[in-house]
Amino acid sequence: MSAFVSNLKVAILGFGTVGSSVARILCDLKPEGIELTHIYNRKIARKRTDWVPSTVQLTEDFETVLNSDANVLLELVGGLDPAGSWVRRALAAGKSVVTANKKLIAFHGIELEKLARSKNAHLRYGAAVAGGIPVIPGLQQGLAGDQVTRIEGILNGTCNFILSKMEEGAEFADVLKEAQANGYAEADPTEDVDGFDARAKLVILSRLALRADIDPNEIPCRSIREVSAVDFAYARELGCTIRQIARAELRPQSVNGSDVLASVGPMLVPKASPLAWSRGTENTVLVGGRYGGDVVFSGHGAGGHPTAVAVVSDVIGIAHGSRAVDLPSKKTAIGGEFLLRHSIRFIVCDQPGIIAGIALALAEQGINIHAIFQKPGYSQDRLPFVVTVEPCAASALHRALDRIGKMTCLLEKPFDLQMLEPEDKV
Ligand SMILES: NC(=O)c1ccc[n+]([C@@H]2O[C@H](COP(=O)([O-])OP(=O)(O)OC[C@H]3O[C@@H](n4cnc5c(N)ncnc54)[C@H](OP(=O)(O)O)[C@@H]3O)[C@@H](O)[C@H]2O)c1
């Protein structure tokens, strides 16, 4: 054994998709100095464990693990409770913890890190954002020497699967069903499609990259449910595609005490952007640094094996005595809005005066029209067209759209998408 490797006894909490992949990798690779001693899950007898070495104790009693000589617990159960109380109790007992639980780290990460430090224990969560892509260690170490000014990411594989399928012409509801059938989406897809999963991940990245401790509930989230196939047809006209983007940015100057802008939701992404290239369940994260420029991380953001690689890497780091770089963050309020170009999709029953009415309502809010697109081949009775506008705040645009929404020619509520253009901001 190398002089720098300590003997770790490792217990897995949660023998599901990620937990069983972690066990598989530990049993296959047998990393130096790391011994799997326990696997804990409720009703463990239901699980297929015939391949697990007999030296590993299977248990459905958490206290057995807590009172054992296992010195690193891998929390792979998920959710805030009871996983959170198990993590607290393990750290309080001086055990180190590795977790893939983004929700726990987004809401309670700072308190848990403090507890870990006070007990001289490790808390690692490299798998909590973007699964197998080493974004968190990349920020903690590789980019710690830069001042990161912005993060833009595709952080939710389910949304990326749905939107990249819709790019081929399918409608949201059909692709969601397919994603559920393939196990890419939960029976209740709210966390994913409405942006809450990506929001938790953005909070963790903002803490590490922007050193901003943001309340997850303050980040505006927009669902991808309203995106339809016709939006992709018009996105193509604009040289764009549509992706769920989680983004946070340092403001050049603090405005009303707020230093960070952040949001999660569907956006028009130029085809030339690396964020447009990810397909299926892939994740991509773009980190913009003041000194080093842009760095892009990309790969499999979810799935048992890719996520397990990140968990095992964290355990190996602990075995080698490497401490996570402790980057101090400060409580930061989110304020203001990104100032961006928008495209607005209207579906109307055609009649004279529609464009004049839209232009007037936009002008009243100080918003300039940039271009109007109308693809041939649609019926005059149900005519989709798109208006793009110069950079403006979403709140001003929504005031105009409220007014436009009263026009009798409209068959659906207008749907607007922001365009990802990092250089245009408040
Ligand atoms: N799957 C991914 O691609 C992925 C990617 C990145 C991060 N993560 C994170 O990794 C963690 C685990 O995800 P997963 O996909 O592996 O979930 P999973 O397949 O549902 O596994 C969770 C395991 O924990 C067990 N469990 C749940 N509640 C329990 C309780 N109260 N007491 C005892 N056992 C309990 C479950 O047992 P039952 O079988 O009885 O339900 C299941 O075996 C989550 O924090 C998730 O956010 C997952």
The ligand as a Tripos MOL2 file, in Angstrom:
@<TRIPOS>MOLECULE
LIG
   48    52     1     0     0
SMALL
NO_CHARGES

@<TRIPOS>ATOM
      1 N1        -29.8370    8.0830  -10.5750 N.am      1 LIG1
      2 C1        -29.0600    9.0670  -11.0270 C.2       1 LIG1
      3 O1        -28.7830    9.1440  -12.2210 O.2       1 LIG1
      4 C2        -28.4890   10.0870  -10.0980 C.ar      1 LIG1
      5 C3        -27.5920   11.0540  -10.6050 C.ar      1 LIG1
      6 C4        -27.0280   11.9970   -9.7270 C.ar      1 LIG1
      7 C5        -27.3890   11.9800   -8.3990 C.ar      1 LIG1
      8 N2        -28.2890   11.0540   -7.9560 N.ar      1 LIG1
      9 C6        -28.6410   11.0910   -6.5400 C.3       1 LIG1
     10 O2        -28.2480    9.8630   -5.9520 O.3       1 LIG1
     11 C7        -29.1210    9.5480   -4.8690 C.3       1 LIG1
     12 C8        -29.7010    8.1590   -5.1020 C.3       1 LIG1
     13 O3        -30.4100    8.1480   -6.3340 O.3       1 LIG1
     14 P1        -30.8560    6.7850   -7.0320 P.3       1 LIG1
     15 O4        -31.2010    7.1430   -8.4300 O.co2     1 LIG1
     16 O5        -29.8760    5.7180   -6.7990 O.co2     1 LIG1
     17 O6        -32.2130    6.4920   -6.2380 O.3       1 LIG1
     18 P2        -32.9240    5.0790   -6.0550 P.3       1 LIG1
     19 O7        -32.6310    4.1920   -7.2050 O.co2     1 LIG1
     20 O8        -34.3440    5.3810   -5.7310 O.co2     1 LIG1
     21 O9        -32.1960    4.4700   -4.7670 O.3       1 LIG1
     22 C9        -32.4570    4.9140   -3.4720 C.3       1 LIG1
     23 C10       -32.3440    3.6970   -2.5630 C.3       1 LIG1
     24 O10       -32.5460    4.1370   -1.2390 O.3       1 LIG1
     25 C11       -33.5190    3.3240   -0.6210 C.3       1 LIG1
     26 N3        -34.2990    4.1230    0.3140 N.ar      1 LIG1
     27 C12       -35.0770    5.1760    0.0390 C.ar      1 LIG1
     28 N4        -35.6460    5.6500    1.1690 N.ar      1 LIG1
     29 C13       -35.2180    4.8550    2.1550 C.ar      1 LIG1
     30 C14       -35.4710    4.8280    3.5430 C.ar      1 LIG1
     31 N5        -36.2750    5.7260    4.1320 N.pl3     1 LIG1
     32 N6        -34.8760    3.8770    4.2890 N.ar      1 LIG1
     33 C15       -34.0530    2.9790    3.7030 C.ar      1 LIG1
     34 N7        -33.7600    2.9270    2.3920 N.ar      1 LIG1
     35 C16       -34.3520    3.8810    1.6230 C.ar      1 LIG1
     36 C17       -34.4140    2.8540   -1.7500 C.3       1 LIG1
     37 O11       -35.0580    1.6530   -1.3500 O.3       1 LIG1
     38 P3        -36.3580    1.1110   -2.1100 P.3       1 LIG1
     39 O12       -35.8510    0.2740   -3.2120 O.co2     1 LIG1
     40 O13       -37.0810    0.3690   -1.0590 O.co2     1 LIG1
     41 O14       -37.1330    2.3160   -2.5690 O.co2     1 LIG1
     42 C18       -33.4110    2.6380   -2.8770 C.3       1 LIG1
     43 O15       -32.8400    1.3600   -2.8580 O.3       1 LIG1
     44 C19       -30.1720   10.6730   -4.8550 C.3       1 LIG1
     45 O16       -29.7690   11.6640   -3.9500 O.3       1 LIG1
     46 C20       -30.1160   11.2100   -6.2630 C.3       1 LIG1
     47 O17       -30.5470   12.5680   -6.3520 O.3       1 LIG1
     48 C21       -28.8340   10.1140   -8.7610 C.ar      1 LIG1
@<TRIPOS>BOND
     1     1     2 1
     2     2     3 2
     3     2     4 1
     4     4     5 ar
     5     4    48 ar
     6     5     6 ar
     7     6     7 ar
     8     7     8 ar
     9     8     9 1
    10     8    48 ar
    11     9    10 1
    12     9    46 1
    13    10    11 1
    14    11    12 1
    15    11    44 1
    16    12    13 1
    17    13    14 1
    18    14    15 2
    19    14    16 1
    20    14    17 1
    21    17    18 1
    22    18    19 2
    23    18    20 1
    24    18    21 1
    25    21    22 1
    26    22    23 1
    27    23    24 1
    28    23    42 1
    29    24    25 1
    30    25    26 1
    31    25    36 1
    32    26    27 ar
    33    26    35 ar
    34    27    28 ar
    35    28    29 ar
    36    29    30 ar
    37    29    35 ar
    38    30    31 1
    39    30    32 ar
    40    32    33 ar
    41    33    34 ar
    42    34    35 ar
    43    36    37 1
    44    36    42 1
    45    37    38 1
    46    38    39 2
    47    38    40 1
    48    38    41 1
    49    42    43 1
    50    44    45 1
    51    44    46 1
    52    46    47 1
@<TRIPOS>SUBSTRUCTURE
     1 LIG1         1 GROUP 0 **** ****
